[in-house]
Amino acid sequence: MIDLDYSLSFVEDSGNFPNLLIGLFGHSWGAYCDYRTDLFNTLVKFFNNNLSYKKTSDILYIHVNTLRARIKTIEKILDLDIMSVDAIVNIRIMLILKLHNFF
């Protein structure tokens, strides 16, 4: 098992943190994270509910189709398919880093 606290401190101390983010999410991620807080919140809730459209839409008090439209917007911004395994792993890493104030 990977020691997440050690891994995060290593990334923070390495000085290559911005390059890691660009490598994982491309140049579009910074603009997404800074200016689309409603979409970021939607993404966090979607992942917290194990990618369930129904549970997430209930928690956000929105229609399932509205949630699907938001997820499509996120996919366009990040230029990826959120349901692919690689994207799930990358987004989970990003959420952990963002929620621990690494960027």
C-alpha positions as a LaTeX table, in Angstrom:
\begin{tabular}{lrrr}
\hline
Residue & $x$ (\AA) & $y$ (\AA) & $z$ (\AA) \\
\hline
Met1 & 0.00 & 0.00 & 0.00 \\
Ile2 & 1.22 & 3.49 & $-0.87$ \\
Asp3 & 1.73 & 5.95 & 1.98 \\
Leu4 & $-0.33$ & 8.86 & 0.63 \\
Asp5 & 0.99 & 11.41 & 3.13 \\
Tyr6 & 4.60 & 10.61 & 2.21 \\
Ser7 & 3.79 & 10.69 & $-1.49$ \\
Leu8 & 2.10 & 14.07 & $-1.24$ \\
Ser9 & 4.95 & 15.58 & 0.77 \\
Phe10 & 7.44 & 14.22 & $-1.79$ \\
Val11 & 5.52 & 15.84 & $-4.64$ \\
Glu12 & 5.26 & 19.14 & $-2.77$ \\
Asp13 & 8.98 & 19.19 & $-1.88$ \\
Ser14 & 10.20 & 18.14 & $-5.31$ \\
Gly15 & 9.63 & 21.54 & $-6.93$ \\
Asn16 & 8.11 & 19.83 & $-9.98$ \\
Phe17 & 4.55 & 20.05 & $-8.79$ \\
Pro18 & 3.30 & 22.39 & $-11.56$ \\
Asn19 & 4.85 & 20.08 & $-14.17$ \\
Leu20 & 3.10 & 17.11 & $-12.58$ \\
Leu21 & $-0.27$ & 18.84 & $-12.85$ \\
Ile22 & 0.32 & 19.82 & $-16.47$ \\
Gly23 & 1.38 & 16.26 & $-17.23$ \\
Leu24 & $-1.72$ & 14.80 & $-15.61$ \\
Phe25 & $-4.34$ & 17.27 & $-16.75$ \\
Gly26 & $-2.88$ & 19.45 & $-19.46$ \\
His27 & $-2.92$ & 23.22 & $-19.68$ \\
Ser28 & $-6.71$ & 23.44 & $-19.46$ \\
Trp29 & $-6.89$ & 22.28 & $-15.86$ \\
Gly30 & $-5.77$ & 25.58 & $-14.30$ \\
Ala31 & $-8.51$ & 27.57 & $-15.95$ \\
Tyr32 & $-11.08$ & 24.93 & $-15.06$ \\
Cys33 & $-10.13$ & 24.85 & $-11.41$ \\
Asp34 & $-9.95$ & 28.64 & $-11.04$ \\
Tyr35 & $-13.05$ & 29.75 & $-12.90$ \\
Arg36 & $-15.53$ & 26.90 & $-12.81$ \\
Thr37 & $-16.18$ & 26.31 & $-9.14$ \\
Asp38 & $-19.71$ & 24.99 & $-9.76$ \\
Leu39 & $-18.28$ & 22.40 & $-12.13$ \\
Phe40 & $-15.50$ & 21.56 & $-9.68$ \\
Asn41 & $-18.10$ & 21.02 & $-6.96$ \\
Thr42 & $-20.09$ & 18.81 & $-9.33$ \\
Leu43 & $-16.98$ & 16.77 & $-10.09$ \\
Val44 & $-16.18$ & 16.32 & $-6.39$ \\
Lys45 & $-19.72$ & 15.20 & $-5.59$ \\
Phe46 & $-19.78$ & 12.88 & $-8.62$ \\
Phe47 & $-16.61$ & 11.13 & $-7.46$ \\
Asn48 & $-17.72$ & 11.08 & $-3.82$ \\
Asn49 & $-20.82$ & 9.21 & $-4.96$ \\
Asn50 & $-18.85$ & 6.60 & $-6.92$ \\
Leu51 & $-19.70$ & 8.08 & $-10.33$ \\
Ser52 & $-23.43$ & 7.59 & $-9.73$ \\
Tyr53 & $-25.55$ & 10.03 & $-11.70$ \\
Lys54 & $-28.65$ & 9.35 & $-9.61$ \\
Lys55 & $-27.02$ & 9.79 & $-6.18$ \\
Thr56 & $-25.09$ & 12.88 & $-7.28$ \\
Ser57 & $-28.13$ & 14.56 & $-8.83$ \\
Asp58 & $-30.11$ & 13.91 & $-5.64$ \\
Ile59 & $-27.38$ & 15.45 & $-3.46$ \\
Leu60 & $-27.00$ & 18.48 & $-5.75$ \\
Tyr61 & $-30.79$ & 18.86 & $-6.07$ \\
Ile62 & $-30.60$ & 18.91 & $-9.86$ \\
His63 & $-32.14$ & 16.77 & $-12.60$ \\
Val64 & $-30.08$ & 13.83 & $-13.82$ \\
Asn65 & $-29.94$ & 15.33 & $-17.32$ \\
Thr66 & $-28.53$ & 18.57 & $-15.88$ \\
Leu67 & $-25.81$ & 16.54 & $-14.18$ \\
Arg68 & $-25.08$ & 14.70 & $-17.42$ \\
Ala69 & $-24.72$ & 18.06 & $-19.21$ \\
Arg70 & $-22.32$ & 19.29 & $-16.52$ \\
Ile71 & $-20.24$ & 16.12 & $-16.80$ \\
Lys72 & $-20.12$ & 16.55 & $-20.58$ \\
Thr73 & $-18.90$ & 20.13 & $-20.08$ \\
Ile74 & $-16.18$ & 18.91 & $-17.72$ \\
Glu75 & $-15.17$ & 16.26 & $-20.26$ \\
Lys76 & $-14.87$ & 18.93 & $-22.96$ \\
Ile77 & $-12.80$ & 21.23 & $-20.75$ \\
Leu78 & $-10.44$ & 18.43 & $-19.68$ \\
Asp79 & $-10.55$ & 16.75 & $-23.09$ \\
Leu80 & $-11.15$ & 13.26 & $-21.71$ \\
Asp81 & $-13.78$ & 10.62 & $-21.10$ \\
Ile82 & $-14.51$ & 10.70 & $-17.37$ \\
Met83 & $-15.57$ & 7.06 & $-17.36$ \\
Ser84 & $-12.24$ & 5.77 & $-18.69$ \\
Val85 & $-9.97$ & 4.12 & $-16.14$ \\
Asp86 & $-7.07$ & 6.50 & $-16.82$ \\
Ala87 & $-9.30$ & 9.53 & $-16.36$ \\
Ile88 & $-10.78$ & 8.17 & $-13.14$ \\
Val89 & $-7.31$ & 7.65 & $-11.67$ \\
Asn90 & $-6.03$ & 11.05 & $-12.83$ \\
Ile91 & $-9.09$ & 12.91 & $-11.58$ \\
Arg92 & $-8.98$ & 11.10 & $-8.23$ \\
Ile93 & $-5.33$ & 12.14 & $-7.83$ \\
Met94 & $-6.20$ & 15.72 & $-8.77$ \\
Leu95 & $-9.06$ & 15.83 & $-6.29$ \\
Ile96 & $-6.85$ & 14.55 & $-3.48$ \\
Leu97 & $-4.19$ & 17.14 & $-4.31$ \\
Lys98 & $-6.70$ & 19.98 & $-4.67$ \\
Leu99 & $-8.58$ & 19.13 & $-1.49$ \\
His100 & $-5.27$ & 19.03 & 0.41 \\
Asn101 & $-4.46$ & 22.54 & $-0.92$ \\
Phe102 & $-1.46$ & 21.50 & $-3.02$ \\
Phe103 & $-2.58$ & 23.97 & $-5.72$ \\
\hline
\end{tabular}
